Amino acid sequence: MDWNKFDRGIFLVNVLAIIYNPETKKILVGHRENDPYIPAISWTFPGGRPAYDKDLEDYLKQEVKGKTGLEVEIKKMIFAKTYPEKRDFLSIYYHCEAIDGDLRAGEKFTEVKWISPAEVNNYFTTSIHPVIANYLKDLE
């Protein structure tokens, strides 16, 4: 396909899991170093770029398992956004809950941690869209 023929944006898609534990009211974040797409990123929600051979949700489950050791159930899609830091990067956020597995850092994560939704700004070095910030606030 000749992408130069398009007069509108072509996006790098990223699917992200906001993994929520309703018992502890905490969310899972992972520490990532040297991200090639957004170098300023440090802590993030688990996820990744999907391949063409699977549904987005199936790919997200695979990425979460590889990065955290957890199997998740996807409850719903929350929001999709681009970033001021990188306008061609499109992220789709999903609300998930862990259903099985042993928590561990893996595949590009150096650490994983359960935090309260209010703590997310203490960890993230990139912008958090107001829709996501409000969603996290509602989880508390």
N, C-alpha and C positions, 0 to 999 in steps of 0.2 A: 504494500500500500504506500502511495506517495503522500506523506503527511504534509508536504509543502502545498498541496492543493487546497488545504483547509484554510478558511479565513477566520476561524475562531480557535479558541484554545484547545490544546491537547493536554490532558492532565495525567500525572502520575497518581494513581489511586492507591490509597493506604486504608486498610480496615483496622479499627482499633476497638478493643474491648475494655469497657469500664466494668470491671469485675467487682461486684458488690456482695458483701457478706451481710445479710439482713440481721443476723444474730449479734454481730459485733458492731454493725453500722460502719464498717471500714471498706475501703476500696484498695485494690492492688495496683501498685506501680512498680516499674522496673527501671534500674539504672543502666543507661546505655552510653558507651564511650565511642567517640570518633564516628558519629553517624555521617555517612557520605552524602546524604541528601540535605540534612539540616545540621551543619556542624555545631551550632550553638546548643543543640538538644542535650539534655543530661538524663533527667527522669521523664518517663513517658508511660502511657498505657500500653499493655501488650498488644501486638498486632504485626502487620506487615503488608507488603504489596502482594496482591493476589495474582495467581497464574490464570491463564485462560481456560484451563481444563476443569475447573471446579466452580461451584457457586461461591459467591463472596462469603457467605456464612460458614460453609464447609472449610474454606481456606482459613478463615479467622480462627475456627476451632483448632485447626492444625498448627497455626502459628502460636496460639496461646499454649497449647500442649508443649511445643518445642521450647518456648521461652520461659515457661513457669512450672511445667510438670503437671498442670491442672487440666482436667477436662471441664468444659463449661457448657451450660445451657444458655442459648441466646434467647433473651426475653423479648427484645424489640430493638429496632433501629431508633437512635435518638436524634441524630443530627449529622449533616454533611457540611463541610466548610473548606475554604482555601485559607492560606496563611499570608499575613502581610510580609513575612520574611521570605516567602517563596510562593508566588501566586500560581504556579503551575502544579502545585502539590495539593491534591484533593483528599481529605480524610473523611471517612464515614465512621461514625461512632455508634457502638452497640452496647446496650445494657445486658450484662451477662451475670450469671451466678455459677460458682464452682460446684460441680456435682461429684467429683472424684479426683484422686491423684495426690501426689506428695509434692508440696511446694518446694521449688528449687530454682535457682537462676540457671538459665541455659540459653543457647543460640543468641548471641549478641548482648545478652544481659549479664552484667557483672554482679547484680544484686536485685532481689525482689523484696518488697516490703508492703505490709498492710498499713495504711494510714487513714486517718479520718478525712472525710471529704474537705473539711475546712483547712487541712494542712497542705493541700495540693500546691498552693502558691509558694510554699516554703521549699518545694522540690523542683517544680518546673521552671526552666529557664527560657521557655518560649511562651508566646501569648496563649491565653486560654480564652476562647470565645465566650461572650456573656451568656449565650444559651447553655454552654457546657457548665459554666460557673454556677448558673442558677439551678441546673439539673443536679449538680453535686450538692449544692446547698439544701435542696429538697430531700436529699438522701439522709441528711443528718437527723 
